[in-house]
């Protein structure tokens, strides 16, 4: 009898959905109804917005992406990971400080940290706290939703594997800032009992008015400043043996220590992400609804000004490419077009993290 009741209930739900949402290309975009009785950890959805057919239709519009992508024997993309939280995300209301769900989270940064894929997002409405999703890369499961302090744009994220420490872009007192979190703190975070995750370190960046992109490379953090249409400033902040930034004399106006830089450079305009691979620098460029580009430069210790015309290679990719991150011989491409404010503006939005083969990029 129990089996019959469950089957009857399932048929009833399927019939109801079919009446309201016919089986067409848009059916996969419908936000699923959340049954009552679920714990708060299940309020961050992990379902794909688009069907595999819709996703591959997007990919096939960009031959450069097909050239670089990790494909299986029948030409389909492998190693893609569905972005969590695009439908609903567990977070806290900034006014009431109560747990709530947001349907307007926009993914910004992503990095691999051991067995986890970490992705940041902020609320487009500014009403709830920013978050960090922790996914198990092997099981393709959401481990937890980490709630961050306030509503930072969190445009970049980096991982220091030596000290098992995550770094995030932030903002304070009209300057860019960096904060760090231990990997253990992420794994143990419970959004139902903690208002926000604990930061190990908080640093002010006096060289930058905002911190928009970030990567870790050779015991240093490279932080970029995005300003629409202007060249992207890039600053390097070395880390000590203990994994901390070097402090300089702080101003009386700030309660945070100020990080000391040892190198300044500039990149082409509208850079959203950067990563290093061997002797190469990868840059993602994107702005508005036009196609994005992935640039490849040779790294030269004497070069401080990278220009597009000096790129070793340039690839045309789908619009609104955000951060790129490196893990072994692959680069992960994060897009924001799956977010509610953008998914209906783009002809081919993307709701998955895409993996490309770095040897193909260099060849």
Steps between C-alpha positions, in 0.01 A plus 500: 500500500785739581654433159166567329454829683849621406443401139161675493652813650781493244256469210290784639804731525616409149152566358477834680837612366414390148183712506683810618833449322476313168796292394692748288844659499412725794370228729843439652521865603211479744598544863397185687254530789667428833303251713442595861697320767840530333789619715652836420806334347277384218375848416792563266393328181743296295289414197602609150297783349539374146484161340815337356363574152467872575847507653665335199314732264674788674843337492476420131455867414864556598754294299787622720330349803456168322869509411605550863238298684545165669295268277397136523512244218177625341593866516307602810649717775639323805592623848223761510356585841155652551514837677302485826267766632382646169139421586506555877784554749494474877628824653407766758303819467724802565226687684337230712804269516260208460562201275336542163537398137608718211408443136738770374849371578763574233808272491830688483801287589591133508806299602593138569610422857588134543187292444281811506388754244440837665280762332412847626182696431333825600136607512411729209236673713742572784248371756681189619853394592746372242580130502754235412386160371706194597456213251652153509663471156500120499146440617358812331322588823458825690674467835378827651417863430739727689356841591744792474498826692300778338446521124845514335517453122748211559630535144797270558600201709839325540631195682835471678554122504808530722301644790156363400370857493240667281531867407210720390470844345321754718465877548541745786544875553512579126775244435525142392545244773584132546369253756606143567317190625642164598387199298401332828268790584325456165450128547361545851281804434132459589281780356220420746714580805754759376414848372819510291825310461803602707780684316856410596648812345368834372719736301453841340656553153608865481614457138151421368160669528335163446608136488326326210719209394740278688736206462773324699838440335847421639430603862331826403153636436436689177206740534339693216281809491213507249377833364279488192684605183825575685817296518501249783748570779679194636689491832700221659498441875762248622414255776725417794605147593198494731266588213434858609528824307778743584376801697589863447424794726124533533319833473303635794178468298512124474479229763633243254869439429612621159663248269835581342548435127823429311388527136252701291384427147213568262282280281256569212160652591207301640699207638285278723741221591864397484703185559857377451597175328872422467646803320166631381244749625132440419253789500123497459351817350128567511260790518131514413319260269775470238725196463775453758865439420771287654853635449827316538822691576854388564613612843807719505635623835593830334150554354268725694259600223315228314331606176251303295713519186780316682284202591628161384142392430146630535182291511137609455271356769140546622408833663544592865795278583613572856787334685731238353688267733765234443500146634773271368473504118156654480348845534152550642282768337227661712210688339240726660233472229311229691410756769141629502591861407680380185358168380221661294729767352730247337409280204712216638546524880728254681431331833807277521866536582684407179837322494750557219827324421803722560736310264253578219502864600878523469521295179 
